[in-house]
Amino acid sequence: MAHPPIRDSELPFSEFIKSCQSTTPRKHLKLDFKELPVVEPCLKILQNYPASDKQGVYLNADILPGPGCRGSPATCDAREFLRICLKYKPVPILSLGFNCHVARTYNFKGSYMEEDVEAMVTLCEEFELVDEAGGIVFALNLRIARYDLEVLKGLLDRVEGCQILFWTGTGEPSVLKEIVDEVEEELKEYEGRIAFDCKIAETRFEGYKNEVLIKLINSVNKIRGLGF
């Protein structure tokens, strides 16, 4: 098991799952898939280690192109990923996201859009995920999502019982606590369906410095023609 850019590991998936299942209490598992061919072999192994009632298992993948990556294919083909996940019962919680690049969002449709919501809702309906999956979480980058939260309310309104997890990525600079507070306030009507997995700046100075840095890099990438 490994997380790109690291691709080599001495820990087989089977040993990882076995060790996770032997801990007390059992911890929630989030399996972040970066390549489609590994999904089915992992799910076959997972069948041998059923989760307890108090243990959540999340299958995470970026299945649609999103802000900053709209000109590239998604990490995992959406329909193939969902088809594989639904083969193995009971279906765990699905954590579905968009490929995005927080430093390449100034050039072309740099926020999550109505088209993104429509594409994701269409997949949920096509595969009947509300009924078939153990739950649905939409994983969205906090820095990008904050610029058009109204659009993202469409996910919460149209996909029954779904949740949104706002995240900051590996290597992404920490964010101001005020940004988290701002998003929580804007989405307070959806209390209990919003969560955060974000690196928070230790000081306001650090947070503001990081925001300036991100904007500067975005501007440079726009000049370079990156971000499509």
PyMOL CGO cylinders between C-alpha atoms (Angstrom):
from pymol import cmd
from pymol.cgo import CYLINDER

trace = [
    CYLINDER, 0.00, 0.00, 0.00, 1.21, 3.50, -0.84, 0.3, 1, 1, 1, 1, 1, 1,
    CYLINDER, 1.21, 3.50, -0.84, 0.00, 7.00, -1.64, 0.3, 1, 1, 1, 1, 1, 1,
    CYLINDER, 0.00, 7.00, -1.64, 1.34, 8.77, -4.73, 0.3, 1, 1, 1, 1, 1, 1,
    CYLINDER, 1.34, 8.77, -4.73, 3.94, 10.08, -5.33, 0.3, 1, 1, 1, 1, 1, 1,
    CYLINDER, 3.94, 10.08, -5.33, 5.20, 7.14, -3.25, 0.3, 1, 1, 1, 1, 1, 1,
    CYLINDER, 5.20, 7.14, -3.25, 4.32, 3.99, -5.17, 0.3, 1, 1, 1, 1, 1, 1,
    CYLINDER, 4.32, 3.99, -5.17, 6.24, 1.22, -3.42, 0.3, 1, 1, 1, 1, 1, 1,
    CYLINDER, 6.24, 1.22, -3.42, 5.42, -0.36, -0.08, 0.3, 1, 1, 1, 1, 1, 1,
    CYLINDER, 5.42, -0.36, -0.08, 6.24, -3.50, 1.86, 0.3, 1, 1, 1, 1, 1, 1,
    CYLINDER, 6.24, -3.50, 1.86, 2.75, -3.57, 3.39, 0.3, 1, 1, 1, 1, 1, 1,
    CYLINDER, 2.75, -3.57, 3.39, 0.31, -5.74, 1.40, 0.3, 1, 1, 1, 1, 1, 1,
    CYLINDER, 0.31, -5.74, 1.40, -3.34, -4.70, 1.49, 0.3, 1, 1, 1, 1, 1, 1,
    CYLINDER, -3.34, -4.70, 1.49, -4.33, -8.03, 3.06, 0.3, 1, 1, 1, 1, 1, 1,
    CYLINDER, -4.33, -8.03, 3.06, -1.96, -7.49, 5.99, 0.3, 1, 1, 1, 1, 1, 1,
    CYLINDER, -1.96, -7.49, 5.99, -3.14, -3.92, 6.44, 0.3, 1, 1, 1, 1, 1, 1,
    CYLINDER, -3.14, -3.92, 6.44, -6.79, -4.98, 6.65, 0.3, 1, 1, 1, 1, 1, 1,
    CYLINDER, -6.79, -4.98, 6.65, -5.98, -7.87, 8.96, 0.3, 1, 1, 1, 1, 1, 1,
    CYLINDER, -5.98, -7.87, 8.96, -4.13, -5.57, 11.36, 0.3, 1, 1, 1, 1, 1, 1,
    CYLINDER, -4.13, -5.57, 11.36, -6.96, -3.01, 11.27, 0.3, 1, 1, 1, 1, 1, 1,
    CYLINDER, -6.96, -3.01, 11.27, -9.53, -5.67, 12.12, 0.3, 1, 1, 1, 1, 1, 1,
    CYLINDER, -9.53, -5.67, 12.12, -7.51, -6.93, 15.07, 0.3, 1, 1, 1, 1, 1, 1,
    CYLINDER, -7.51, -6.93, 15.07, -7.40, -3.58, 16.89, 0.3, 1, 1, 1, 1, 1, 1,
    CYLINDER, -7.40, -3.58, 16.89, -9.79, -2.78, 19.74, 0.3, 1, 1, 1, 1, 1, 1,
    CYLINDER, -9.79, -2.78, 19.74, -11.82, -0.73, 19.27, 0.3, 1, 1, 1, 1, 1, 1,
    CYLINDER, -11.82, -0.73, 19.27, -11.90, -1.02, 15.50, 0.3, 1, 1, 1, 1, 1, 1,
    CYLINDER, -11.90, -1.02, 15.50, -11.14, 2.23, 13.71, 0.3, 1, 1, 1, 1, 1, 1,
    CYLINDER, -11.14, 2.23, 13.71, -12.94, 3.60, 10.68, 0.3, 1, 1, 1, 1, 1, 1,
    CYLINDER, -12.94, 3.60, 10.68, -11.17, 2.85, 7.38, 0.3, 1, 1, 1, 1, 1, 1,
    CYLINDER, -11.17, 2.85, 7.38, -10.90, 5.15, 4.38, 0.3, 1, 1, 1, 1, 1, 1,
    CYLINDER, -10.90, 5.15, 4.38, -9.46, 3.43, 1.32, 0.3, 1, 1, 1, 1, 1, 1,
    CYLINDER, -9.46, 3.43, 1.32, -8.26, 6.05, -1.15, 0.3, 1, 1, 1, 1, 1, 1,
    CYLINDER, -8.26, 6.05, -1.15, -8.02, 4.51, -4.61, 0.3, 1, 1, 1, 1, 1, 1,
    CYLINDER, -8.02, 4.51, -4.61, -5.64, 6.17, -7.08, 0.3, 1, 1, 1, 1, 1, 1,
    CYLINDER, -5.64, 6.17, -7.08, -5.74, 3.50, -9.81, 0.3, 1, 1, 1, 1, 1, 1,
    CYLINDER, -5.74, 3.50, -9.81, -8.79, 1.60, -11.04, 0.3, 1, 1, 1, 1, 1, 1,
    CYLINDER, -8.79, 1.60, -11.04, -7.11, -1.84, -11.51, 0.3, 1, 1, 1, 1, 1, 1,
    CYLINDER, -7.11, -1.84, -11.51, -6.48, -2.20, -7.77, 0.3, 1, 1, 1, 1, 1, 1,
    CYLINDER, -6.48, -2.20, -7.77, -10.09, -1.62, -6.72, 0.3, 1, 1, 1, 1, 1, 1,
    CYLINDER, -10.09, -1.62, -6.72, -11.55, -5.08, -7.34, 0.3, 1, 1, 1, 1, 1, 1,
    CYLINDER, -11.55, -5.08, -7.34, -8.64, -7.08, -5.86, 0.3, 1, 1, 1, 1, 1, 1,
    CYLINDER, -8.64, -7.08, -5.86, -8.89, -4.98, -2.70, 0.3, 1, 1, 1, 1, 1, 1,
    CYLINDER, -8.89, -4.98, -2.70, -12.66, -5.42, -2.43, 0.3, 1, 1, 1, 1, 1, 1,
    CYLINDER, -12.66, -5.42, -2.43, -12.29, -9.19, -2.80, 0.3, 1, 1, 1, 1, 1, 1,
    CYLINDER, -12.29, -9.19, -2.80, -9.89, -9.21, 0.15, 0.3, 1, 1, 1, 1, 1, 1,
    CYLINDER, -9.89, -9.21, 0.15, -12.16, -6.89, 2.12, 0.3, 1, 1, 1, 1, 1, 1,
    CYLINDER, -12.16, -6.89, 2.12, -14.97, -9.45, 1.82, 0.3, 1, 1, 1, 1, 1, 1,
    CYLINDER, -14.97, -9.45, 1.82, -12.99, -11.74, 4.11, 0.3, 1, 1, 1, 1, 1, 1,
    CYLINDER, -12.99, -11.74, 4.11, -12.86, -9.13, 6.85, 0.3, 1, 1, 1, 1, 1, 1,
    CYLINDER, -12.86, -9.13, 6.85, -16.40, -7.84, 7.42, 0.3, 1, 1, 1, 1, 1, 1,
    CYLINDER, -16.40, -7.84, 7.42, -16.65, -4.57, 9.30, 0.3, 1, 1, 1, 1, 1, 1,
    CYLINDER, -16.65, -4.57, 9.30, -18.39, -4.36, 12.65, 0.3, 1, 1, 1, 1, 1, 1,
    CYLINDER, -18.39, -4.36, 12.65, -21.54, -2.31, 13.15, 0.3, 1, 1, 1, 1, 1, 1,
    CYLINDER, -21.54, -2.31, 13.15, -19.45, 0.44, 14.74, 0.3, 1, 1, 1, 1, 1, 1,
    CYLINDER, -19.45, 0.44, 14.74, -16.81, 0.54, 12.03, 0.3, 1, 1, 1, 1, 1, 1,
    CYLINDER, -16.81, 0.54, 12.03, -17.25, 2.61, 8.90, 0.3, 1, 1, 1, 1, 1, 1,
    CYLINDER, -17.25, 2.61, 8.90, -15.46, 1.61, 5.70, 0.3, 1, 1, 1, 1, 1, 1,
    CYLINDER, -15.46, 1.61, 5.70, -15.16, 4.34, 3.06, 0.3, 1, 1, 1, 1, 1, 1,
    CYLINDER, -15.16, 4.34, 3.06, -14.23, 3.67, -0.56, 0.3, 1, 1, 1, 1, 1, 1,
    CYLINDER, -14.23, 3.67, -0.56, -12.78, 6.93, -1.88, 0.3, 1, 1, 1, 1, 1, 1,
    CYLINDER, -12.78, 6.93, -1.88, -11.94, 7.90, -5.45, 0.3, 1, 1, 1, 1, 1, 1,
    CYLINDER, -11.94, 7.90, -5.45, -11.96, 10.95, -7.69, 0.3, 1, 1, 1, 1, 1, 1,
    CYLINDER, -11.96, 10.95, -7.69, -14.37, 9.85, -10.40, 0.3, 1, 1, 1, 1, 1, 1,
    CYLINDER, -14.37, 9.85, -10.40, -15.01, 13.08, -12.32, 0.3, 1, 1, 1, 1, 1, 1,
    CYLINDER, -15.01, 13.08, -12.32, -12.72, 15.83, -13.63, 0.3, 1, 1, 1, 1, 1, 1,
    CYLINDER, -12.72, 15.83, -13.63, -13.03, 19.06, -11.67, 0.3, 1, 1, 1, 1, 1, 1,
    CYLINDER, -13.03, 19.06, -11.67, -11.54, 22.51, -11.11, 0.3, 1, 1, 1, 1, 1, 1,
    CYLINDER, -11.54, 22.51, -11.11, -8.00, 22.84, -12.42, 0.3, 1, 1, 1, 1, 1, 1,
    CYLINDER, -8.00, 22.84, -12.42, -8.13, 19.38, -14.03, 0.3, 1, 1, 1, 1, 1, 1,
    CYLINDER, -8.13, 19.38, -14.03, -11.01, 19.65, -16.46, 0.3, 1, 1, 1, 1, 1, 1,
    CYLINDER, -11.01, 19.65, -16.46, -8.85, 18.79, -19.44, 0.3, 1, 1, 1, 1, 1, 1,
    CYLINDER, -8.85, 18.79, -19.44, -7.71, 15.48, -17.95, 0.3, 1, 1, 1, 1, 1, 1,
    CYLINDER, -7.71, 15.48, -17.95, -9.54, 12.21, -17.25, 0.3, 1, 1, 1, 1, 1, 1,
    CYLINDER, -9.54, 12.21, -17.25, -10.56, 11.43, -13.69, 0.3, 1, 1, 1, 1, 1, 1,
    CYLINDER, -10.56, 11.43, -13.69, -8.35, 9.24, -11.53, 0.3, 1, 1, 1, 1, 1, 1,
    CYLINDER, -8.35, 9.24, -11.53, -10.90, 6.41, -11.77, 0.3, 1, 1, 1, 1, 1, 1,
    CYLINDER, -10.90, 6.41, -11.77, -13.51, 6.00, -14.48, 0.3, 1, 1, 1, 1, 1, 1,
    CYLINDER, -13.51, 6.00, -14.48, -16.78, 6.82, -12.74, 0.3, 1, 1, 1, 1, 1, 1,
    CYLINDER, -16.78, 6.82, -12.74, -19.02, 4.08, -14.07, 0.3, 1, 1, 1, 1, 1, 1,
    CYLINDER, -19.02, 4.08, -14.07, -16.42, 1.35, -13.86, 0.3, 1, 1, 1, 1, 1, 1,
    CYLINDER, -16.42, 1.35, -13.86, -15.52, 2.29, -10.28, 0.3, 1, 1, 1, 1, 1, 1,
    CYLINDER, -15.52, 2.29, -10.28, -19.16, 2.29, -9.19, 0.3, 1, 1, 1, 1, 1, 1,
    CYLINDER, -19.16, 2.29, -9.19, -19.90, -0.94, -11.06, 0.3, 1, 1, 1, 1, 1, 1,
    CYLINDER, -19.90, -0.94, -11.06, -17.08, -2.71, -9.22, 0.3, 1, 1, 1, 1, 1, 1,
    CYLINDER, -17.08, -2.71, -9.22, -18.02, -1.27, -5.82, 0.3, 1, 1, 1, 1, 1, 1,
    CYLINDER, -18.02, -1.27, -5.82, -21.64, -2.38, -6.17, 0.3, 1, 1, 1, 1, 1, 1,
    CYLINDER, -21.64, -2.38, -6.17, -20.63, -5.98, -6.95, 0.3, 1, 1, 1, 1, 1, 1,
    CYLINDER, -20.63, -5.98, -6.95, -19.54, -6.65, -3.38, 0.3, 1, 1, 1, 1, 1, 1,
    CYLINDER, -19.54, -6.65, -3.38, -22.22, -6.68, -0.70, 0.3, 1, 1, 1, 1, 1, 1,
    CYLINDER, -22.22, -6.68, -0.70, -22.81, -5.08, 1.65, 0.3, 1, 1, 1, 1, 1, 1,
    CYLINDER, -22.81, -5.08, 1.65, -21.57, -2.03, -0.20, 0.3, 1, 1, 1, 1, 1, 1,
    CYLINDER, -21.57, -2.03, -0.20, -19.46, 0.22, 2.06, 0.3, 1, 1, 1, 1, 1, 1,
    CYLINDER, -19.46, 0.22, 2.06, -19.80, 3.99, 2.25, 0.3, 1, 1, 1, 1, 1, 1,
    CYLINDER, -19.80, 3.99, 2.25, -18.81, 5.61, -1.04, 0.3, 1, 1, 1, 1, 1, 1,
    CYLINDER, -18.81, 5.61, -1.04, -16.65, 8.73, -0.85, 0.3, 1, 1, 1, 1, 1, 1,
    CYLINDER, -16.65, 8.73, -0.85, -16.81, 10.34, -4.28, 0.3, 1, 1, 1, 1, 1, 1,
    CYLINDER, -16.81, 10.34, -4.28, -14.80, 13.30, -5.47, 0.3, 1, 1, 1, 1, 1, 1,
    CYLINDER, -14.80, 13.30, -5.47, -13.54, 15.34, -8.39, 0.3, 1, 1, 1, 1, 1, 1,
    CYLINDER, -13.54, 15.34, -8.39, -9.98, 15.61, -9.64, 0.3, 1, 1, 1, 1, 1, 1,
    CYLINDER, -9.98, 15.61, -9.64, -8.89, 19.15, -8.85, 0.3, 1, 1, 1, 1, 1, 1,
    CYLINDER, -8.89, 19.15, -8.85, -5.79, 21.31, -8.54, 0.3, 1, 1, 1, 1, 1, 1,
    CYLINDER, -5.79, 21.31, -8.54, -6.04, 24.13, -6.03, 0.3, 1, 1, 1, 1, 1, 1,
    CYLINDER, -6.04, 24.13, -6.03, -3.23, 26.11, -7.70, 0.3, 1, 1, 1, 1, 1, 1,
    CYLINDER, -3.23, 26.11, -7.70, -4.64, 25.92, -11.23, 0.3, 1, 1, 1, 1, 1, 1,
    CYLINDER, -4.64, 25.92, -11.23, -8.16, 27.30, -10.89, 0.3, 1, 1, 1, 1, 1, 1,
    CYLINDER, -8.16, 27.30, -10.89, -7.92, 30.80, -12.38, 0.3, 1, 1, 1, 1, 1, 1,
    CYLINDER, -7.92, 30.80, -12.38, -8.02, 29.85, -16.04, 0.3, 1, 1, 1, 1, 1, 1,
    CYLINDER, -8.02, 29.85, -16.04, -11.13, 27.87, -16.78, 0.3, 1, 1, 1, 1, 1, 1,
    CYLINDER, -11.13, 27.87, -16.78, -14.22, 27.30, -14.64, 0.3, 1, 1, 1, 1, 1, 1,
    CYLINDER, -14.22, 27.30, -14.64, -12.18, 27.35, -11.47, 0.3, 1, 1, 1, 1, 1, 1,
    CYLINDER, -12.18, 27.35, -11.47, -14.89, 26.49, -8.95, 0.3, 1, 1, 1, 1, 1, 1,
    CYLINDER, -14.89, 26.49, -8.95, -17.27, 23.58, -8.63, 0.3, 1, 1, 1, 1, 1, 1,
    CYLINDER, -17.27, 23.58, -8.63, -20.08, 24.23, -11.10, 0.3, 1, 1, 1, 1, 1, 1,
    CYLINDER, -20.08, 24.23, -11.10, -23.69, 23.26, -11.68, 0.3, 1, 1, 1, 1, 1, 1,
    CYLINDER, -23.69, 23.26, -11.68, -22.42, 20.90, -14.39, 0.3, 1, 1, 1, 1, 1, 1,
    CYLINDER, -22.42, 20.90, -14.39, -20.31, 19.11, -11.77, 0.3, 1, 1, 1, 1, 1, 1,
    CYLINDER, -20.31, 19.11, -11.77, -23.28, 18.71, -9.47, 0.3, 1, 1, 1, 1, 1, 1,
    CYLINDER, -23.28, 18.71, -9.47, -25.46, 17.50, -12.34, 0.3, 1, 1, 1, 1, 1, 1,
    CYLINDER, -25.46, 17.50, -12.34, -22.88, 14.92, -13.42, 0.3, 1, 1, 1, 1, 1, 1,
    CYLINDER, -22.88, 14.92, -13.42, -22.51, 13.56, -9.90, 0.3, 1, 1, 1, 1, 1, 1,
    CYLINDER, -22.51, 13.56, -9.90, -26.26, 13.47, -9.24, 0.3, 1, 1, 1, 1, 1, 1,
    CYLINDER, -26.26, 13.47, -9.24, -26.78, 11.66, -12.55, 0.3, 1, 1, 1, 1, 1, 1,
    CYLINDER, -26.78, 11.66, -12.55, -24.33, 8.94, -11.47, 0.3, 1, 1, 1, 1, 1, 1,
    CYLINDER, -24.33, 8.94, -11.47, -26.05, 8.59, -8.10, 0.3, 1, 1, 1, 1, 1, 1,
    CYLINDER, -26.05, 8.59, -8.10, -29.41, 8.13, -9.81, 0.3, 1, 1, 1, 1, 1, 1,
    CYLINDER, -29.41, 8.13, -9.81, -28.11, 5.84, -12.56, 0.3, 1, 1, 1, 1, 1, 1,
    CYLINDER, -28.11, 5.84, -12.56, -26.54, 3.45, -10.04, 0.3, 1, 1, 1, 1, 1, 1,
    CYLINDER, -26.54, 3.45, -10.04, -29.25, 3.95, -7.38, 0.3, 1, 1, 1, 1, 1, 1,
    CYLINDER, -29.25, 3.95, -7.38, -26.55, 4.73, -4.85, 0.3, 1, 1, 1, 1, 1, 1,
    CYLINDER, -26.55, 4.73, -4.85, -28.90, 6.05, -2.18, 0.3, 1, 1, 1, 1, 1, 1,
    CYLINDER, -28.90, 6.05, -2.18, -30.42, 2.57, -1.93, 0.3, 1, 1, 1, 1, 1, 1,
    CYLINDER, -30.42, 2.57, -1.93, -27.40, 0.44, -2.84, 0.3, 1, 1, 1, 1, 1, 1,
    CYLINDER, -27.40, 0.44, -2.84, -24.50, 2.03, -0.95, 0.3, 1, 1, 1, 1, 1, 1,
    CYLINDER, -24.50, 2.03, -0.95, -23.90, 2.11, 2.78, 0.3, 1, 1, 1, 1, 1, 1,
    CYLINDER, -23.90, 2.11, 2.78, -23.81, 5.89, 2.53, 0.3, 1, 1, 1, 1, 1, 1,
    CYLINDER, -23.81, 5.89, 2.53, -22.62, 8.64, 0.20, 0.3, 1, 1, 1, 1, 1, 1,
    CYLINDER, -22.62, 8.64, 0.20, -20.01, 11.27, 0.99, 0.3, 1, 1, 1, 1, 1, 1,
    CYLINDER, -20.01, 11.27, 0.99, -18.91, 13.89, -1.51, 0.3, 1, 1, 1, 1, 1, 1,
    CYLINDER, -18.91, 13.89, -1.51, -15.27, 14.87, -0.95, 0.3, 1, 1, 1, 1, 1, 1,
    CYLINDER, -15.27, 14.87, -0.95, -14.61, 18.49, -1.97, 0.3, 1, 1, 1, 1, 1, 1,
    CYLINDER, -14.61, 18.49, -1.97, -11.59, 20.75, -1.66, 0.3, 1, 1, 1, 1, 1, 1,
    CYLINDER, -11.59, 20.75, -1.66, -12.35, 23.47, 0.89, 0.3, 1, 1, 1, 1, 1, 1,
    CYLINDER, -12.35, 23.47, 0.89, -10.41, 26.28, -0.80, 0.3, 1, 1, 1, 1, 1, 1,
    CYLINDER, -10.41, 26.28, -0.80, -12.17, 25.70, -4.10, 0.3, 1, 1, 1, 1, 1, 1,
    CYLINDER, -12.17, 25.70, -4.10, -15.62, 24.94, -2.69, 0.3, 1, 1, 1, 1, 1, 1,
    CYLINDER, -15.62, 24.94, -2.69, -15.87, 28.10, -0.59, 0.3, 1, 1, 1, 1, 1, 1,
    CYLINDER, -15.87, 28.10, -0.59, -16.22, 30.28, -3.70, 0.3, 1, 1, 1, 1, 1, 1,
    CYLINDER, -16.22, 30.28, -3.70, -19.62, 28.87, -4.73, 0.3, 1, 1, 1, 1, 1, 1,
    CYLINDER, -19.62, 28.87, -4.73, -21.31, 27.04, -1.88, 0.3, 1, 1, 1, 1, 1, 1,
    CYLINDER, -21.31, 27.04, -1.88, -24.74, 27.78, -3.34, 0.3, 1, 1, 1, 1, 1, 1,
    CYLINDER, -24.74, 27.78, -3.34, -24.03, 25.41, -6.23, 0.3, 1, 1, 1, 1, 1, 1,
    CYLINDER, -24.03, 25.41, -6.23, -22.93, 22.66, -3.85, 0.3, 1, 1, 1, 1, 1, 1,
    CYLINDER, -22.93, 22.66, -3.85, -26.19, 22.84, -1.94, 0.3, 1, 1, 1, 1, 1, 1,
    CYLINDER, -26.19, 22.84, -1.94, -27.59, 21.05, -4.98, 0.3, 1, 1, 1, 1, 1, 1,
    CYLINDER, -27.59, 21.05, -4.98, -25.74, 17.89, -3.93, 0.3, 1, 1, 1, 1, 1, 1,
    CYLINDER, -25.74, 17.89, -3.93, -27.18, 18.02, -0.42, 0.3, 1, 1, 1, 1, 1, 1,
    CYLINDER, -27.18, 18.02, -0.42, -30.68, 18.80, -1.68, 0.3, 1, 1, 1, 1, 1, 1,
    CYLINDER, -30.68, 18.80, -1.68, -30.83, 16.24, -4.47, 0.3, 1, 1, 1, 1, 1, 1,
    CYLINDER, -30.83, 16.24, -4.47, -28.99, 13.22, -3.04, 0.3, 1, 1, 1, 1, 1, 1,
    CYLINDER, -28.99, 13.22, -3.04, -30.94, 12.01, -0.03, 0.3, 1, 1, 1, 1, 1, 1,
    CYLINDER, -30.94, 12.01, -0.03, -28.90, 11.58, 3.14, 0.3, 1, 1, 1, 1, 1, 1,
    CYLINDER, -28.90, 11.58, 3.14, -25.57, 12.43, 1.52, 0.3, 1, 1, 1, 1, 1, 1,
    CYLINDER, -25.57, 12.43, 1.52, -22.80, 14.27, 3.33, 0.3, 1, 1, 1, 1, 1, 1,
    CYLINDER, -22.80, 14.27, 3.33, -20.01, 16.58, 2.23, 0.3, 1, 1, 1, 1, 1, 1,
    CYLINDER, -20.01, 16.58, 2.23, -16.46, 16.29, 3.52, 0.3, 1, 1, 1, 1, 1, 1,
    CYLINDER, -16.46, 16.29, 3.52, -14.34, 19.36, 2.89, 0.3, 1, 1, 1, 1, 1, 1,
    CYLINDER, -14.34, 19.36, 2.89, -10.62, 18.60, 2.73, 0.3, 1, 1, 1, 1, 1, 1,
    CYLINDER, -10.62, 18.60, 2.73, -7.21, 20.10, 2.15, 0.3, 1, 1, 1, 1, 1, 1,
    CYLINDER, -7.21, 20.10, 2.15, -4.81, 17.99, 0.13, 0.3, 1, 1, 1, 1, 1, 1,
    CYLINDER, -4.81, 17.99, 0.13, -1.45, 16.44, 0.89, 0.3, 1, 1, 1, 1, 1, 1,
    CYLINDER, -1.45, 16.44, 0.89, 1.11, 19.21, 0.52, 0.3, 1, 1, 1, 1, 1, 1,
    CYLINDER, 1.11, 19.21, 0.52, -1.55, 21.93, 0.33, 0.3, 1, 1, 1, 1, 1, 1,
    CYLINDER, -1.55, 21.93, 0.33, -0.86, 24.89, 2.64, 0.3, 1, 1, 1, 1, 1, 1,
    CYLINDER, -0.86, 24.89, 2.64, -2.95, 25.16, 5.80, 0.3, 1, 1, 1, 1, 1, 1,
    CYLINDER, -2.95, 25.16, 5.80, -6.14, 27.22, 5.76, 0.3, 1, 1, 1, 1, 1, 1,
    CYLINDER, -6.14, 27.22, 5.76, -7.50, 29.95, 7.97, 0.3, 1, 1, 1, 1, 1, 1,
    CYLINDER, -7.50, 29.95, 7.97, -9.92, 28.82, 10.67, 0.3, 1, 1, 1, 1, 1, 1,
    CYLINDER, -9.92, 28.82, 10.67, -12.14, 31.66, 9.46, 0.3, 1, 1, 1, 1, 1, 1,
    CYLINDER, -12.14, 31.66, 9.46, -12.65, 29.85, 6.15, 0.3, 1, 1, 1, 1, 1, 1,
    CYLINDER, -12.65, 29.85, 6.15, -13.97, 26.79, 7.96, 0.3, 1, 1, 1, 1, 1, 1,
    CYLINDER, -13.97, 26.79, 7.96, -16.23, 28.99, 10.10, 0.3, 1, 1, 1, 1, 1, 1,
    CYLINDER, -16.23, 28.99, 10.10, -17.49, 30.78, 6.99, 0.3, 1, 1, 1, 1, 1, 1,
    CYLINDER, -17.49, 30.78, 6.99, -18.44, 27.51, 5.28, 0.3, 1, 1, 1, 1, 1, 1,
    CYLINDER, -18.44, 27.51, 5.28, -20.08, 26.13, 8.43, 0.3, 1, 1, 1, 1, 1, 1,
    CYLINDER, -20.08, 26.13, 8.43, -22.19, 29.27, 8.77, 0.3, 1, 1, 1, 1, 1, 1,
    CYLINDER, -22.19, 29.27, 8.77, -23.23, 29.23, 5.11, 0.3, 1, 1, 1, 1, 1, 1,
    CYLINDER, -23.23, 29.23, 5.11, -24.30, 25.57, 5.35, 0.3, 1, 1, 1, 1, 1, 1,
    CYLINDER, -24.30, 25.57, 5.35, -25.75, 25.60, 8.87, 0.3, 1, 1, 1, 1, 1, 1,
    CYLINDER, -25.75, 25.60, 8.87, -29.11, 24.38, 7.57, 0.3, 1, 1, 1, 1, 1, 1,
    CYLINDER, -29.11, 24.38, 7.57, -27.36, 21.09, 6.75, 0.3, 1, 1, 1, 1, 1, 1,
    CYLINDER, -27.36, 21.09, 6.75, -26.02, 20.55, 10.27, 0.3, 1, 1, 1, 1, 1, 1,
    CYLINDER, -26.02, 20.55, 10.27, -24.84, 16.98, 10.77, 0.3, 1, 1, 1, 1, 1, 1,
    CYLINDER, -24.84, 16.98, 10.77, -24.15, 16.48, 7.06, 0.3, 1, 1, 1, 1, 1, 1,
    CYLINDER, -24.15, 16.48, 7.06, -21.02, 18.63, 6.81, 0.3, 1, 1, 1, 1, 1, 1,
    CYLINDER, -21.02, 18.63, 6.81, -17.54, 17.65, 8.01, 0.3, 1, 1, 1, 1, 1, 1,
    CYLINDER, -17.54, 17.65, 8.01, -13.97, 18.87, 7.62, 0.3, 1, 1, 1, 1, 1, 1,
    CYLINDER, -13.97, 18.87, 7.62, -10.63, 17.13, 7.16, 0.3, 1, 1, 1, 1, 1, 1,
    CYLINDER, -10.63, 17.13, 7.16, -8.45, 20.19, 6.85, 0.3, 1, 1, 1, 1, 1, 1,
    CYLINDER, -8.45, 20.19, 6.85, -5.07, 21.38, 8.00, 0.3, 1, 1, 1, 1, 1, 1,
    CYLINDER, -5.07, 21.38, 8.00, -5.76, 24.57, 9.96, 0.3, 1, 1, 1, 1, 1, 1,
    CYLINDER, -5.76, 24.57, 9.96, -3.18, 27.35, 10.16, 0.3, 1, 1, 1, 1, 1, 1,
    CYLINDER, -3.18, 27.35, 10.16, -1.70, 27.74, 13.64, 0.3, 1, 1, 1, 1, 1, 1,
    CYLINDER, -1.70, 27.74, 13.64, -1.78, 31.53, 13.37, 0.3, 1, 1, 1, 1, 1, 1,
    CYLINDER, -1.78, 31.53, 13.37, -3.75, 34.05, 11.34, 0.3, 1, 1, 1, 1, 1, 1,
    CYLINDER, -3.75, 34.05, 11.34, -0.50, 35.32, 9.86, 0.3, 1, 1, 1, 1, 1, 1,
    CYLINDER, -0.50, 35.32, 9.86, 0.31, 31.83, 8.56, 0.3, 1, 1, 1, 1, 1, 1,
    CYLINDER, 0.31, 31.83, 8.56, -3.20, 31.48, 7.16, 0.3, 1, 1, 1, 1, 1, 1,
    CYLINDER, -3.20, 31.48, 7.16, -3.18, 34.84, 5.33, 0.3, 1, 1, 1, 1, 1, 1,
    CYLINDER, -3.18, 34.84, 5.33, 0.33, 34.16, 4.03, 0.3, 1, 1, 1, 1, 1, 1,
    CYLINDER, 0.33, 34.16, 4.03, -0.85, 30.86, 2.57, 0.3, 1, 1, 1, 1, 1, 1,
    CYLINDER, -0.85, 30.86, 2.57, -3.86, 32.48, 0.90, 0.3, 1, 1, 1, 1, 1, 1,
    CYLINDER, -3.86, 32.48, 0.90, -1.58, 35.05, -0.77, 0.3, 1, 1, 1, 1, 1, 1,
    CYLINDER, -1.58, 35.05, -0.77, 0.77, 32.25, -1.84, 0.3, 1, 1, 1, 1, 1, 1,
    CYLINDER, 0.77, 32.25, -1.84, -2.04, 30.22, -3.42, 0.3, 1, 1, 1, 1, 1, 1,
    CYLINDER, -2.04, 30.22, -3.42, -3.34, 33.27, -5.29, 0.3, 1, 1, 1, 1, 1, 1,
    CYLINDER, -3.34, 33.27, -5.29, 0.15, 34.11, -6.52, 0.3, 1, 1, 1, 1, 1, 1,
    CYLINDER, 0.15, 34.11, -6.52, 0.76, 30.57, -7.80, 0.3, 1, 1, 1, 1, 1, 1,
    CYLINDER, 0.76, 30.57, -7.80, -2.64, 30.57, -9.50, 0.3, 1, 1, 1, 1, 1, 1,
    CYLINDER, -2.64, 30.57, -9.50, -1.79, 33.84, -11.24, 0.3, 1, 1, 1, 1, 1, 1,
    CYLINDER, -1.79, 33.84, -11.24, 1.54, 32.46, -12.46, 0.3, 1, 1, 1, 1, 1, 1,
    CYLINDER, 1.54, 32.46, -12.46, -0.14, 29.29, -13.71, 0.3, 1, 1, 1, 1, 1, 1,
    CYLINDER, -0.14, 29.29, -13.71, -2.74, 31.36, -15.53, 0.3, 1, 1, 1, 1, 1, 1,
    CYLINDER, -2.74, 31.36, -15.53, 0.02, 33.22, -17.37, 0.3, 1, 1, 1, 1, 1, 1,
    CYLINDER, 0.02, 33.22, -17.37, 1.65, 29.88, -18.18, 0.3, 1, 1, 1, 1, 1, 1,
    CYLINDER, 1.65, 29.88, -18.18, -1.64, 28.58, -19.56, 0.3, 1, 1, 1, 1, 1, 1,
    CYLINDER, -1.64, 28.58, -19.56, -2.09, 25.90, -16.91, 0.3, 1, 1, 1, 1, 1, 1,
    CYLINDER, -2.09, 25.90, -16.91, -5.35, 24.96, -15.31, 0.3, 1, 1, 1, 1, 1, 1,
    CYLINDER, -5.35, 24.96, -15.31, -7.53, 23.53, -18.08, 0.3, 1, 1, 1, 1, 1, 1,
]
cmd.load_cgo(trace, "trace")
